[in-house]
Amino acid sequence: MRSLVVRRTALAASAAALALLATACGGSSDGDSKDKAGDGKTTQADKTPSATPAKALTADELEKVALAQKDVDNGKVDTKITGANDVKKEQVKAEDTACQPLALTQASAAQGDPAATVKRVWTEAGKKKPSASDAMSEEAMLASLDLDKVILTLASYEDSGAETVFKDTKASLEKCAGGFTYTGVGEKVKTLKVTETEAPEGADEALAMTMTIAADGGDKMVFKAVVARKDATVASFVALNLAAAATGKDFEFPTHIVDTQLAKLK
């Protein structure tokens, strides 16, 4: 994935250019439910699935409950997803089949055989634009790039398909936490480690994780992901921060996007 070639030297480029590179990649209130890396809590992951599978939502029904522009007070929600943000499962192959669910999650590709899928991309509005006098300084450029992006995939499943997808993802996380390699859209991606983090509330089952990926020149990139099941629908969120992509540093998951989407899945 081309986002993995983002280097520290990209700080000299414009924010728009780096944002374009980042599109090839491919998670309560902000105050109380921040992503807590490394604490291993999964408060939603061990709930017992319903004995009677819920009815799968149709594509039209998914469109109605998917994140919309009116649901956010910051940033832009794109509803027509194409190209690098619309990766298909056939384009993703993990070297270890046990890690395939994590590879699909990271690539924002729906798992299994969904009855219907819908995608959204939310991009945060820029917090600060560099002035003409300091536009080339590293500090100013980092400030301009400090914005989050979330690729959201909603997939509905017949019978117990959603429960199976979640179960497979959880097993993959346990098996492949030490890292894995996969090919996505023709490019090899090496994930160095996956750290389970605190899962969000508001779902029947949920997992959250931080993925550290090897980038060029020995650098690293951090992705965040949430996989949540609500009835027969699985919602997968992959988050990237452009400044963090350039520096390899950690960032906080935009949990309000997860909360908003899960609240719509009634």
C-alpha positions, 0 to 999 in steps of 0.5 A: 500500500502506497501509504507505507512509503510516506517518510519523514522527508514528506514533511516538506510536501504539501498537506494535500499531497501527503493526504493523497498518499495516505488514501492508499492505506487501507475508533463513549465520549471523547473525554472518558473513552479514549483508546488505551493502548496496551491495557488489554481490556476487551469489555465487549469481546466476551459477550455471548452471541444471540442464539437466534441470528438477526436478519441481515440488512440489505444494501439499502438498509445499510445505507440508511444506518451508515455514517452520514455528513449530518452525523458529524460536526467536524470533517467530511464524510465521503459516501462514494468510495472507489480506488485504493479505499475500496479494497476487495478481499480477493486483493488481500492475501496473508502469508499465514492464513491464520492472519488473513482476518487481521490483514483484511481488517487492516486493508478495510476489506469485508470478511467472509461472504456478506449479504451487503456492504457499505463503505464510508471515509471520514476525514477530519478538518485540518486543525492548523494551516501553516503561515507563509512564513513558516510553511516549510518548517517541520513543526508547522507542517506536522501541525497542518498534518495533524488530522485523522482519517477513518475508513469504515466498512459495514457488512451484513451477514445471513445466518450466523455469518457476523458471529463467525467473522467476529470469532475469526477476527478475535482468533486471528488477533490472538494468533498473530499479535506478534506480527504478520505479512500480507500482500495487499493490492499487489504490495507487500505489507509487514505488520510488526505487532498488533496490540489489543486495546480497550474495546468500545461500548455499544456493540454486542461484541467488539475488539480494538487494536493498534497495528504497528507497520514497517515503513521505508528506511526502518521507519514505522507507521501506526494504524488503529482498528476496531471491529464490532458486531451488532446483530447481523452487521459487522462494523470495521473501522481503520484509523490513520493520522497523517502526522503520525504516519510521517513520524511513526508516533502514536495517536488517539483513536477518534472514538466519536466516529465509532460511537456515532456509527454504533449508535445508528445500528439499532 
